[in-house]
Amino acid sequence: MGTLSPEVSKRLEDAVDRMPAFPKSVQKILELTRNINCAPKDIVGVIEKDPVVTMKILKVLNSAFYALPNKVTSVNRAVVFLGINTVKNLALSFASVGVLPSSNAAGFDMERYLRHSLITAGVARQVAAIHAAGRIDPMDCYIAGLLHDFGKVVFAQFMAEEFHQALQTSDETGRRLHDTESEFIGANHTVVGSMLAERWQFPAALVDCIRHHHDIPVADSLFSECLYLADTISKRVVDPTALPHADYDPNWHGNAIPFTVDAVANSLGDLGRFASEADMFLQTSRA
């Protein structure tokens, strides 16, 4: 989309400023993990200082989803059973849920949004692990998947009337939501989402990836390709019978990941497990 008007820019900036800060404990975890010499005990130490995240991680591990024979009562033991990367992903996911509003006047389905984000995050992590091993950190791709649509949350919270009109028009006409957002708000969720990621001090590559996640990647951008593939595949996970979404090009294949969406989806095996993981997380986070 073109340059934003001063009025729209100011409204977006004000909305982003009103969003809660991303938890310092999770920012610290992300900072630590960018150091290849970081010891798992350092990450565990940060998580244990956040009692809410600790409680929720342990609740997930002790849920029926994992069916462990004995109850786990410490983050350190959680790392033994789940691995440090899974524990980091859970901490990040719970932090994201923590800044979501409990309700909104736009009629935006927050649970559906969160389910799609969790599935996209899981798929993005796996795409990176299989097709980009050693070239990109799967954790970064997980974050991109989790946060790529967060701009919708900003709209639902602080531009509820216009966002409701955008949602309604998209549903009634079949037009893409990010196009109807631009019509009623003057910008779409990719713009405000990237502004929020920047305010939360995420890396520039992640900010740019969120900003362009509805653009079919045209350059050799491994980060963007992972997110585009994951976003597209996650829609298939949620509804395998749905028609391809408007941004889907069946003949597209990346430069950094030189395979079509179908080929990448097939390489991931049972896609249903991503939905099962998301549903388990949602069930636990409600408690």
C-alpha distance (Angstrom), angle and dihedral (degrees) to the residues before:
residue distance angle dihedral
M1 . . .
G2 3.80 . .
T3 3.78 131.1 .
L4 3.79 114.4 -48.7
S5 3.77 120.0 -118.1
P6 3.82 115.5 -110.7
E7 3.81 89.8 -112.7
V8 3.82 93.6 53.3
S9 3.80 91.8 43.9
K10 3.79 90.7 53.3
R11 3.82 93.1 48.3
L12 3.80 91.4 49.8
E13 3.79 92.3 47.9
D14 3.79 91.1 49.7
A15 3.80 91.4 49.3
V16 3.81 92.8 49.1
D17 3.82 90.6 48.8
R18 3.81 89.4 54.9
M19 3.81 94.0 54.8
P20 3.81 116.1 100.9
A21 3.78 117.5 -99.7
F22 3.80 116.8 -100.9
P23 3.83 108.0 -103.5
K24 3.80 113.2 -87.7
S25 3.80 91.6 -137.6
V26 3.81 91.9 61.4
Q27 3.80 92.3 43.7
K28 3.80 87.0 53.8
I29 3.81 91.6 49.9
L30 3.80 90.7 52.2
E31 3.79 90.6 47.2
L32 3.80 92.0 50.9
T33 3.79 94.3 48.0
R34 3.79 91.8 57.0
N35 3.80 86.8 67.7
I36 3.80 107.6 81.7
N37 3.80 89.4 -154.3
C38 3.80 93.5 56.7
A39 3.80 112.7 127.4
P40 3.83 119.3 -135.7
K41 3.83 89.2 -125.3
D42 3.81 89.2 64.4
I43 3.81 91.0 55.9
V44 3.79 91.6 44.8
G45 3.80 88.8 52.3
V46 3.80 92.0 55.6
I47 3.81 93.7 46.9
E48 3.81 92.3 48.8
K49 3.81 89.4 57.4
D50 3.83 88.4 62.8
P51 3.83 104.7 68.1
V52 3.81 95.3 -173.5
V53 3.81 94.4 54.1
T54 3.82 90.8 42.0
M55 3.80 91.7 53.0
K56 3.79 93.2 49.1
I57 3.82 94.3 47.1
L58 3.80 90.1 52.1
K59 3.80 90.6 46.6
V60 3.82 89.8 54.9
L61 3.79 92.8 48.1
N62 3.80 92.5 48.4
S63 3.81 93.7 46.8
A64 3.79 125.2 109.3
F65 3.82 88.1 -103.4
Y66 3.82 90.7 77.5
A67 3.82 97.4 28.4
L68 3.82 94.2 -158.4
P69 3.81 115.9 -176.1
N70 3.82 93.9 -130.6
K71 3.79 132.3 37.0
V72 3.82 115.6 -104.1
T73 3.80 113.9 -140.6
S74 3.82 105.7 176.7
V75 3.79 138.1 55.6
N76 3.79 88.9 -128.6
R77 3.80 90.2 60.3
A78 3.79 89.9 44.2
V79 3.81 88.1 59.5
V80 3.81 89.6 52.6
F81 3.82 92.0 54.9
L82 3.82 101.2 34.2
G83 3.80 104.7 25.0
I84 3.78 125.9 -118.6
N85 3.82 94.5 -87.7
T86 3.80 93.7 56.3
V87 3.80 90.9 47.3
K88 3.83 89.8 51.2
N89 3.80 90.6 49.9
L90 3.80 91.3 50.7
A91 3.80 91.9 48.9
L92 3.79 90.8 51.1
S93 3.80 92.7 46.5
F94 3.80 94.0 50.2
A95 3.80 89.8 47.8
S96 3.81 89.9 53.6
V97 3.78 91.6 50.3
G98 3.79 88.9 49.1
V99 3.81 92.7 64.3
L100 3.81 94.7 47.5
P101 3.82 116.2 107.3
S102 3.79 115.4 -112.6
S103 3.82 90.5 -130.7
N104 3.78 140.1 0.7
A105 3.79 137.0 -156.6
A106 3.80 94.3 -136.2
G107 3.80 95.4 75.0
F108 3.81 89.1 -119.7
D109 3.81 112.4 163.3
M110 3.80 99.9 -127.1
E111 3.80 95.2 -177.7
R112 3.81 92.8 52.6
Y113 3.80 89.1 48.0
L114 3.79 92.0 50.2
R115 3.81 93.4 47.1
H116 3.81 91.2 52.9
S117 3.81 90.8 47.4
L118 3.81 93.0 50.1
I119 3.80 92.3 47.9
T120 3.79 91.6 47.3
A121 3.80 90.2 49.3
G122 3.80 92.6 51.5
V123 3.80 93.1 46.5
A124 3.81 92.3 46.6
R125 3.79 91.2 52.1
Q126 3.80 91.1 50.8
V127 3.82 94.5 45.1
A128 3.81 89.0 53.2
A129 3.80 92.7 46.9
I130 3.82 93.6 50.4
H131 3.79 103.5 33.9
A132 3.79 104.8 24.6
A133 3.79 104.5 33.0
G134 3.78 110.8 161.9
R135 3.80 93.0 7.7
I136 3.80 100.0 76.3
D137 3.79 135.9 13.5
P138 3.83 109.6 -107.0
M139 3.82 87.1 -146.9
D140 3.80 90.1 63.4
C141 3.80 89.4 52.2
Y142 3.81 90.5 48.9
I143 3.82 89.3 54.3
A144 3.81 91.1 48.4
G145 3.79 91.2 52.4
L146 3.78 92.8 46.4
L147 3.80 95.6 49.4
H148 3.81 103.6 30.4
D149 3.84 95.0 101.6
F150 3.80 97.9 34.5
G151 3.80 89.9 113.8
K152 3.81 87.2 74.7
V153 3.78 88.5 62.5
V154 3.81 90.2 54.4
F155 3.81 90.3 51.5
A156 3.81 93.0 46.6
Q157 3.78 91.1 51.0
F158 3.79 103.6 40.8
M159 3.82 107.6 16.1
A160 3.77 97.6 37.0
E161 3.81 100.0 147.8
E162 3.81 95.9 50.8
F163 3.80 92.1 40.7
H164 3.80 90.9 51.7
Q165 3.82 88.5 54.0
A166 3.79 90.3 49.2
L167 3.82 92.2 49.6
Q168 3.81 92.5 46.7
T169 3.79 93.7 47.7
S170 3.79 91.9 48.0
D171 3.82 91.2 50.6
E172 3.81 94.1 46.6
T173 3.81 98.7 43.7
G174 3.81 103.6 28.2
R175 3.78 90.6 -123.8
R176 3.80 118.2 147.6
L177 3.79 112.3 -89.1
H178 3.77 94.5 -131.2
D179 3.81 88.3 56.9
T180 3.82 93.8 50.9
E181 3.82 89.4 45.9
S182 3.79 89.0 57.0
E183 3.80 89.5 50.0
F184 3.80 97.3 51.3
I185 3.81 102.0 27.7
G186 3.81 103.8 27.0
A187 3.81 93.4 -121.1
N188 3.80 136.4 46.3
H189 3.79 131.4 -122.6
T190 3.81 93.6 -95.7
V191 3.79 89.9 65.9
V192 3.79 98.2 49.3
G193 3.81 91.2 37.5
S194 3.79 91.3 57.8
M195 3.81 90.0 46.7
L196 3.80 89.6 53.9
A197 3.82 92.9 47.4
E198 3.80 88.4 51.8
R199 3.81 91.4 50.3
W200 3.80 88.7 50.4
Q201 3.83 87.2 54.7
F202 3.78 98.0 -118.9
P203 3.82 116.7 160.3
A204 3.81 118.2 -76.5
A205 3.81 91.6 -116.7
L206 3.82 90.4 58.2
V207 3.81 91.9 46.6
D208 3.80 90.4 51.9
C209 3.81 91.9 45.6
I210 3.81 91.4 54.8
R211 3.81 90.8 46.0
H212 3.80 92.5 56.5
H213 3.79 103.6 30.8
H214 3.81 92.9 118.5
D215 3.80 91.3 53.0
I216 3.79 114.0 89.9
P217 3.82 102.3 -119.5
V218 3.78 110.9 -103.4
A219 3.80 100.1 170.6
D220 3.78 131.1 61.5
S221 3.81 93.1 -87.0
L222 3.78 112.1 147.9
F223 3.81 92.7 -174.7
S224 3.81 93.4 52.2
E225 3.80 92.8 44.5
C226 3.81 92.2 52.7
L227 3.80 91.5 51.1
Y228 3.82 94.4 43.9
L229 3.79 91.0 51.1
A230 3.80 92.8 45.7
D231 3.81 94.4 46.9
T232 3.79 90.9 50.6
I233 3.81 95.4 44.3
S234 3.81 92.5 46.7
K235 3.80 90.3 60.1
R236 3.79 87.4 56.3
V237 3.81 90.5 49.5
V238 3.80 91.9 53.4
D239 3.79 94.6 46.6
P240 3.84 116.1 8.7
T241 3.82 91.1 -177.1
A242 3.80 95.8 53.8
L243 3.77 120.6 111.9
P244 3.82 114.0 -107.7
H245 3.78 111.2 -83.7
A246 3.78 121.0 -108.0
D247 3.81 94.8 -98.2
Y248 3.79 93.3 52.2
D249 3.79 117.3 111.3
P250 3.83 110.8 -175.6
N251 3.80 91.4 -159.5
W252 3.79 96.4 50.0
H253 3.75 119.6 111.3
G254 3.74 128.5 169.8
N255 3.76 131.7 -114.3
A256 3.79 96.2 -138.2
I257 3.84 90.4 38.7
P258 3.82 103.0 29.6
F259 3.82 98.5 -161.9
T260 3.79 134.8 97.6
V261 3.79 121.6 -109.3
D262 3.81 90.1 -105.4
A263 3.81 92.3 52.7
V264 3.78 92.8 49.1
A265 3.81 91.8 46.5
N266 3.80 90.5 51.9
S267 3.80 91.1 50.1
L268 3.80 91.0 59.3
G269 3.79 94.4 64.3
D270 3.80 119.0 -150.0
L271 3.80 105.1 21.4
G272 3.77 91.1 -170.7
R273 3.79 91.4 77.4
F274 3.81 90.3 69.5
A275 3.80 89.9 57.7
S276 3.81 91.1 46.3
E277 3.80 91.1 52.7
A278 3.81 91.2 48.5
D279 3.81 92.4 48.7
M280 3.81 91.3 48.9
F281 3.80 89.8 52.0
L282 3.81 92.7 47.9
Q283 3.77 92.3 49.3
T284 3.81 91.3 50.5
S285 3.81 95.5 44.2
R286 3.82 91.7 55.5
A287 3.79 91.1 62.4
